[in-house]
Amino acid sequence: MSVAPVSRPASVLAIALALAAVYLVWGSTYLAIRFALEGGYPPLLMAGMRFIVAGGLMYAALRLRGVPAPTRNQWKTLLAMGVLLLGLGNGMVCIAEQSVSSGLAAVAVASAPIWIALFAAIRGDRPSRIEWAGLAVGFAGVLWLNAGSSLTATPTGLIALLIAPLAWAFGSVWSRGRDLPSPFMAAAAQMLAGGVIILAVGLLIGERFHELPTLKGTLSVAYLASFGSIIGFTAYVWLLHNVRPTLAGSYAYVNPAIAVLLGAWLASERFHVNDLGAMAVILVAVVAITLGRARAKKVVPTPAAAVAGEDP
């Protein structure tokens, strides 16, 4: 009689390193986007190139390892996810950071779990009392951020940062339960498809390179493609399979703090009291929603959701 191998639990060191990668790498992508824009990269051309390179490398590596390619129907879903999560999600962040600080962009994107909870409720996933409280607090924080912060001085940035988390949240909820390939292949194909669309839209609206980008800008794009898209996402998927979902998803309220600190340290970004107050309220709401969802899953076990996308 054969004995099935027993999977060994992940070591504390491995979990710590994976969390550090997700916290620090994804938290630093907002500043890397700003440096790429300052280095001469147009926002959508930069985002498209980043995802095409990262997605292409991941796709090629997975195919060489024998991972099946997505089916035709799966490609349709991945294309829609690429538009929602990467095109409108990440693309709007890149457009916003032309006029908004990287830290403030991260704070606005931190509201995505609030919108995810709302869209899930509309879809029939009834929130718990803690989640309802988190939604109420979160909306107050979003209103505070959009009405009383420095965003009011940049209408384009304001609109872009309203669209980004809404599109990310809707795409995340819409993708649940749909036919998708394995998580890593889904991420690679999504980046590849989304990157092509983002690049095409950038060219159609007239984005062009007017001069040779700086070395700092190019290195920032390389960092976004390698660390932000490949290493950060790989660490996140590994965490989903080895730790509680609540711990894996804790990046949602750690990344904004990391982004704000890095922006202040490396880019001399300054924030108003209103900005920091709104960030605190939004993060409290995200923590409440995350804990409420974790508590509900303990009571009624549900199938694990497919990985929908990645952080900016």
C-alpha positions in Angstrom: 0.0 0.0 0.0 1.5 3.3 -1.0 1.6 6.2 1.4 0.8 9.7 0.2 3.5 12.2 1.0 2.8 14.5 3.9 3.2 18.2 3.0 5.5 20.0 5.4 4.2 23.3 6.8 6.0 26.4 5.6 8.8 27.6 7.8 8.5 30.9 9.8 11.5 32.3 7.8 9.8 31.5 4.5 6.6 33.1 5.5 8.5 36.2 6.8 10.4 36.6 3.6 7.3 36.2 1.5 5.4 38.8 3.6 8.4 41.1 3.4 8.4 40.8 -0.4 4.6 41.6 -0.7 4.8 44.4 1.9 7.9 46.1 0.7 7.8 45.4 -3.1 4.2 46.1 -3.7 4.4 49.1 -1.3 7.3 50.5 -3.3 5.7 50.1 -6.7 3.8 53.4 -6.3 7.1 55.3 -5.9 8.7 53.3 -8.8 5.8 54.4 -11.0 6.4 58.0 -10.1 10.2 57.7 -10.9 9.4 56.1 -14.3 7.0 58.9 -15.2 9.6 61.5 -14.1 12.2 59.6 -16.2 10.3 60.3 -19.4 7.9 57.3 -19.7 4.3 58.1 -20.8 1.9 56.5 -18.2 0.1 54.0 -20.4 3.1 53.1 -22.6 5.1 52.5 -19.4 2.4 50.3 -17.9 1.8 48.4 -21.1 5.5 47.7 -21.6 5.9 46.6 -18.0 3.1 44.0 -18.2 4.0 42.7 -21.6 7.6 42.0 -20.4 6.5 40.5 -17.1 3.6 38.5 -18.5 5.6 37.3 -21.5 8.5 36.1 -19.3 6.1 34.3 -16.9 4.1 32.8 -19.8 7.2 31.5 -21.6 8.6 30.0 -18.4 5.3 28.3 -17.5 4.9 26.8 -21.0 8.4 25.5 -20.9 7.6 23.7 -17.6 4.6 22.1 -19.3 1.8 24.2 -17.9 -1.2 24.1 -20.2 -2.0 27.3 -22.1 -5.4 29.0 -21.4 -8.3 27.8 -23.5 -10.2 30.1 -25.9 -12.9 30.8 -23.3 -10.3 31.3 -20.6 -8.6 33.9 -22.8 -11.9 35.8 -23.1 -12.1 36.0 -19.3 -8.5 36.9 -18.9 -8.8 39.6 -21.5 -11.7 41.2 -19.5 -9.7 40.9 -16.3 -6.8 42.5 -18.0 -9.0 45.5 -19.0 -10.6 45.9 -15.5 -7.7 45.1 -13.2 -4.7 46.2 -15.1 -6.0 48.7 -17.7 -8.5 50.6 -15.6 -7.0 49.6 -12.3 -3.2 50.1 -12.7 -3.5 52.3 -15.8 -5.5 54.9 -13.9 -3.0 54.9 -11.1 -0.2 55.6 -13.6 -2.2 58.5 -15.1 -3.0 59.9 -11.6 0.6 59.9 -10.5 1.4 62.5 -13.1 -0.3 65.0 -10.7 -0.7 63.1 -7.4 2.0 61.9 -5.0 2.7 58.2 -4.9 1.7 58.0 -1.2 -1.7 59.6 -1.9 -2.3 57.2 -4.8 -1.5 54.3 -2.6 -4.0 55.6 0.0 -6.8 55.9 -2.6 -6.1 52.4 -3.9 -6.3 51.0 -0.3 -10.0 51.6 -0.6 -10.3 48.6 -3.0 -11.3 46.1 -0.3 -14.2 48.4 0.7 -15.6 48.4 -2.9 -14.9 44.6 -3.2 -17.1 44.1 -0.1 -19.8 46.3 -1.5 -19.9 44.5 -4.9 -19.8 41.2 -3.2 -22.9 42.3 -1.1 -24.7 43.3 -4.3 -23.9 39.9 -5.8 -25.5 38.2 -2.8 -22.6 37.7 -0.4 -24.3 39.1 2.7 -21.8 41.1 4.8 -21.5 40.5 8.6 -22.1 43.2 11.1 -18.4 43.9 11.3 -18.1 44.2 7.5 -21.1 46.6 7.4 -19.4 48.7 10.1 -16.2 48.6 8.0 -18.1 49.6 4.9 -19.6 52.6 6.7 -16.3 53.7 8.1 -14.6 53.1 4.8 -17.0 55.2 2.8 -16.5 58.0 5.3 -12.8 57.8 4.8 -13.1 57.8 1.0 -15.4 60.9 1.1 -12.9 62.5 3.4 -10.0 61.7 1.1 -11.8 63.0 -2.0 -13.3 66.1 -0.4 -10.8 67.4 2.1 -7.4 66.3 0.9 -4.9 67.7 -1.7 -6.7 65.6 -4.3 -9.2 68.4 -4.8 -6.4 70.4 -6.4 -5.9 67.8 -9.2 -9.3 66.9 -10.9 -7.6 64.4 -13.3 -5.9 62.6 -10.4 -9.1 62.6 -8.4 -11.1 61.0 -11.2 -8.4 58.5 -12.0 -8.1 57.5 -8.4 -11.8 57.0 -8.1 -11.9 54.8 -11.2 -8.9 52.6 -10.3 -10.1 50.9 -7.1 -13.7 50.7 -8.4 -12.5 48.8 -11.6 -10.1 46.6 -9.5 -12.9 45.7 -7.1 -15.5 45.0 -9.8 -13.0 42.9 -11.8 -12.0 40.9 -8.7 -15.7 40.1 -7.8 -16.7 39.5 -11.4 -13.9 37.0 -11.9 -14.9 34.8 -9.0 -16.1 31.3 -10.0 -15.2 31.8 -13.7 -13.2 29.3 -15.7 -9.6 30.2 -15.2 -6.2 28.4 -15.7 -3.8 27.8 -12.8 -3.1 31.0 -10.7 0.4 31.6 -12.1 -0.8 31.0 -15.7 -3.8 33.2 -15.1 -1.5 36.0 -13.9 0.9 35.7 -16.8 -1.8 35.6 -19.4 -3.7 38.4 -17.8 -0.6 40.6 -17.7 0.2 39.7 -21.3 -3.3 40.5 -22.6 -3.8 43.6 -20.4 -0.3 44.9 -21.4 -1.1 44.7 -25.1 -4.4 46.6 -24.6 -2.9 49.3 -22.4 0.0 49.8 -24.9 -2.5 50.0 -27.8 -4.7 52.6 -25.9 -1.7 54.6 -25.0 -0.7 54.8 -28.7 -4.2 55.6 -29.8 -4.6 58.6 -27.5 -1.3 60.0 -28.7 1.3 59.0 -26.1 4.8 59.1 -27.5 8.4 59.2 -26.3 9.6 62.7 -27.0 13.1 62.0 -25.8 15.2 59.1 -24.6 14.1 58.1 -21.0 16.5 58.5 -18.2 18.4 55.6 -16.7 16.5 56.1 -13.5 13.2 55.9 -15.3 14.3 52.7 -17.2 15.5 51.0 -14.1 12.2 51.9 -12.4 10.3 50.2 -15.2 12.6 47.1 -15.0 11.9 47.0 -11.2 8.1 47.2 -11.8 8.3 44.3 -14.3 10.6 42.1 -12.3 10.0 42.7 -8.6 6.6 44.3 -8.7 4.9 41.9 -11.2 6.9 38.7 -11.0 8.5 38.4 -7.6 5.7 40.2 -5.7 3.0 38.2 -7.3 4.8 34.9 -6.9 5.3 35.6 -3.2 1.6 36.5 -2.9 0.3 33.3 -4.5 2.7 31.2 -2.4 1.3 32.9 0.7 -2.3 32.1 -0.4 -1.4 28.4 -0.3 0.6 28.5 2.9 -1.0 30.9 5.4 -4.4 32.1 6.4 -6.1 34.3 3.7 -6.3 37.1 6.3 -2.6 37.2 6.7 -1.9 37.0 2.9 -4.4 39.9 2.3 -2.8 42.1 5.0 -0.8 43.8 2.3 -4.0 45.9 1.6 -3.4 47.9 4.8 0.4 47.7 5.0 1.2 48.8 1.4 -0.2 52.4 1.8 1.9 53.0 5.0 5.0 51.7 3.2 4.2 53.9 0.2 3.7 57.0 2.3 7.0 56.4 4.2 9.0 55.7 1.0 7.5 58.8 -0.7 8.4 61.0 2.2 11.9 59.5 2.5 13.0 59.2 -1.1 10.9 61.7 -3.0 10.3 64.4 -0.3 6.6 64.0 -0.6 4.5 65.9 1.9 1.0 65.1 3.2 -1.7 67.3 4.8 -3.3 66.4 8.0 -6.5 65.6 6.0 -4.6 63.1 3.9 -3.2 61.2 6.9 -6.5 61.3 8.7 -8.4 59.9 5.7 -5.7 57.2 5.3 -6.1 56.1 9.0 -9.9 55.9 8.6 -9.7 53.9 5.4 -7.1 51.5 6.8 -9.3 50.9 9.9 -12.2 50.1 7.6 -10.1 47.6 5.6 -8.9 45.8 8.7 -12.5 45.6 10.0 -13.7 44.2 6.6 -10.8 41.7 6.4 -11.4 40.4 10.0 -15.2 40.2 9.4 -14.7 38.2 6.3 -12.3 35.9 8.0 -14.7 35.3 10.9 -17.6 34.6 8.5 -15.4 32.0 6.7 -14.8 30.2 9.9 -18.5 29.8 10.4 -19.4 28.9 6.9 -16.5 27.3 4.9 -16.4 28.5 1.3 -14.3 27.4 -1.6 -11.1 29.4 -2.1 -11.5 32.1 -4.7 -9.3 32.3 -7.7 -6.5 34.8 -7.7 -7.9 37.8 -9.5 -5.0 40.1 -10.0 -2.1 41.9 -8.4 -1.2 45.1 -6.7 0.0 48.1 -8.8 
